[in-house]
């Protein structure tokens, strides 16, 4: 007997866009947004109009969502087990429609970056290629997943830096490289610890992630290794302004506490992984907010509002055990 063809929500419908919004993971848009903002804050001078900064922020904030939706198209097998709430897992939107919208969103973001600075555009092209091939690496190479995802995010501060500069300026400053290292290792830790929530699904679908191959405890120790250089380079390069100091202390404490809780976990299952994963996300955002305030101390009110909006979005996520 022939199976009934799946009834997908068409792109023109409100139901599709509601479903697509879920795949964007709006609570995680704050990650790419603040990483790009760190670069924008580095290059911002009084002669750069505020409207240009706002426009530059848009592709960074939305880019993470388009990227998340794109990678979902390549890992529906494991997501059906670990994230059944997602519309692709439920079969109510098609892979092709989600992929088309994601690529279109990334393309429009890239064109906006091209208008701001050609170097930012070139970085965006490279990052899109990384997003499209990430699932391939994640499934086959246990050592590659966190690093492969992290180098994409580490490009964002550099992309943000160039958006505020004239198109003929191509040199990235030496004091900016520690920020790229902070972004790289703090995000790699998020990816690595995040794999813990999918360990059973990844094992069932033959994904060779680090936790599947080496287990919980070695994963947490690897997370310690990723966290330490992020904190070292942050405090090594930090200044003494009190807004930066407060956000930096908060981010450091949250990250360290998350790792300690993970080490002390008894059940070592997906639910036990929730707090450590949340700690990596919060730590990433708090450290990058501190970096923003290092260069633009007068953005303190915006930084506080940004973090509160992140917590609100995180609280309202559709699945409390998914981050």
N, C-alpha and C positions, 0 to 999 in steps of 0.2 A: 504494500500500500504506500502511495506517495505521501511524504510528509508535507504538511502545510507550510508554505513559504512564510518566513518571519515577517511580521508587520512592523516595519521601522517607522519611527517618527520622521516625517519629511523635514528638510532643512528650513523650509518656510514656516514651520509651525512653532508656536511658543513652547510646546513640549520638548522639541529638540533643543532649543536654546537653554531651557531649564536643565536638561540632561547634560548638555555640554558644559554648563557652568559647574556642575558637580565634578566633571572630569578635570576642570581647571584647578580644583582644590584652592578656592579663594583664600583660605587661611594661610597658604604657602606662597601666595603672591608677594607677601611681605618680605620673603627671603630675597628674591631677585630684585625687588624694589629697593631695599636698603643697601644691597651690594652695589647696585648702580649708583645710588645716591651718595655712597662713600666716595666714588670717583668724581661725581659732580661737585661735591663739597671741596675736594682737593683743588679743582681748577677754577672754582667760582671766584670772580673778582667783582668789585662794585660796578664795573662798566657792563657786565653781562645782565641783560634785562631779566626780570623775574619770570616773564612769560616763556622765555626760552628754557629756563630751568624746568618749568612745569611740563612743557612739551617733551623735553629730554627724558623726564621721569616716566612718561607713559609707556614706552616700549619695554623698559626694564621691569616695571610692575606687572604688565600683562604678559610679557614674554615667558615667564615661568609657567603660567597657566597654559599657554599654547604648547609649550614644550612638554608639560605633563600629559596633556591630552594626546599629543603625538606619540609619546613613548607607550601610552596605554594601548595604542593600536597594534603594537608589536608583542605584547605580553598578556593577551586575553586568556591564555591557558592558565597561568598561575593566578591571575586576578579573579577568575571565576570561583576559585577556592578561597583566596585570602581576602578579596574585596567584592563579595557578591552584591553589595549595594550599588556598585557603579553601573551606569546604564549600559555600557558595552558588555558587562558580565551578564546583565539581565536580557540582553538581546533586543533592546527597544530602540537602539540607534545602530546604524551600520558603521563598520570600520571605515568604509570608504568616505562616508559623510564627515565623520569626525576627523579623518586624516585631511580631507580637503579644506575644512574650516581651519584646522591647525596650521597647515602650510600657508594658507592665505593670510592668517593672522601674523605668522612669523615673517612673511614676505612684506606685508604692510609695515610692520615694525622695522624691518631692515631698510625699507625705503625712507622711513622717517629718520633713521640714523644716518643714512646716506646724505640726506639734506643737511643734517647737523655737522657731520664730519665723515669723510671717506674711510678713515681708519676704523671708526666705530662700526661702519658697515662691513668692512672686511672681517672684523672679529665676529660679527653676527653671522656671517655666512659660514665661517668655520664652526661656530657653536651649533648651528642648525644641523650641519653634517654630523657633529658629535651626538646630538639628540637622536637623529635617525638611526644611528648605529649602536646606541647605548645598550639596547636590549640584547643584541647579538653578543656583545662583550659580557654583559651580566650573566647570561645563561651559560657561557662556555668557560670563562676564566675567573676563578675565585679571587685572584689577586687584582683583577682589572676593574671591577664594578665601581667601588668607591672612588678610586683615582680617576677613572674615565669620566664619571659624572662631575667630580670636583674641578677638573681643569676647565670645564665649561663655565661653571659658576665663577671661577677665579678670573675669567676674562672680563666679567661684568664691571668691576671697578675701573679697569683700564678703558673699557668702552665708555663708561660714564665720564671719565677724566677728559677724553677728547671731545665730547659733545659741546663743551663750553669754550673750545679753542678755535682759532681760525683754521681753515682747511689746509694751510701750508705748514702747520706745526705737527710734526710727526714723532717727536721725542718724548718718551715716557720718563718721568723723573726718577732718580735713584731712590728717593724717600718713599716712592709709591710701591716698590717691590715687596716690602714687608706686609703691606696690606693685601697684596695678591696671595702671599703665603698664608696669612690669617684666613682669608676666604677659602683657600684650597683645603687646609687641614680641618677647619671647623665644619666645612660642608662635607668633607670626606667622612668625618665622624658621624654626622647625621645620616648619611647614606648607609654606612656600615651598621650602626646600631639599629637603623630602620629596617634592615633585612631581618632582624629578629622577629618582627611581627609577621613575617611571611615564611618563616623557616619551614613549616610543615607543608605549605602550598608549594614552595620552591622545591622541596625534596620530592614531592609527589609528581612534579612536572619536569624533573631532571635539570633544574637550574643549579649550577655549580657555584653558588654564592659562598662567601667565607663562612657564615654560620652553618651552612649545610655540610661543608667539608670538615670544619674544625670544631664546631660546637659553640655553646654559649660562652663558657669561661674564656677561651682563647679569643673570642670575638670582643669581649669586654676589655681584655688586656690590649688588644690591637686598638680599641677605641681610646685607651689611655695614651697610647703612642701617638695617635692622631691629635688628641687634645693638647698635649704638652707643647708642641711647637706653635700652635695657634695662640696659646696663652703667653708663651715666652716672647714671641715677636710682638704681641700686643703690648705687654708691659715694658718691653725693651724700648719700644718707640713711643710710648705714651708721654704726654705732657702732664702738667699738674693742674689743669683747669678743673674746678670741682664738678661741672656737669659730666665731663668725660670720665672723671674718676668714679662717680656714683654709678654710671651705666656700666663701666668696665668692671667694677667690683661685683655688681649684681650679676653680670654675664658670667664672670669667672666662678662665682659661688654656685650658680645654678648648674654650670657644666660639671664642676667637680662633684657636687652633690648627686647629680644624675649618674655619674660613673660609680660612685660609692654605693648607691642604691642598687645598681645593676650587679655589682660584685656580691652584695649581700642577699640577692634574690634566692629564694628557696625553690620555688616551683620551676623557674626558668622556662616560662611559656610566653605566649603572645601577650597575655594580659599583664604579666610582670614586666614586659618590655615597654609598656606604655609610658611610664614616668621617665625612664632614661631617654626615650626618644624625644619626648616633649622637652626635656632638659637640653638636648642638642639643638633643637629649633630655637628655643628661647635664648640660649647662649649665643647662637649665631647672630640673631637679631640685635641683642643687647650690645655685643661687642662692636657690631658695625654702626649702631647708633652712637656709640662712644667715639668711633672714628669720625663720623660726620660732625659731631660736636667739637672734636679736636680742631677742625678747620673752620667750622662755622658755629661758634658758641651761641650766637644769637638765634639759632634754630631750635633752642631748647623746648619751647612750647610745642613746636611742630613734632619734635622727637617724642615727647610725652603722648601727644594725641595719636601719633603713628603707632606707638606700642600698645596703647589702650585699644585701638581699632583692631590690631592684630589679635589681642586676647579675646575680644568680642567675636571675631570671625572664627577663631580657634574653638571657642566655647560652643558655637553654633554649627560646627561641622556635622555632617549627616551621620557619621558613625564614630562613636566615642572611642572605639578601639583601633581606629585608623588615623594615621597622621601623614 
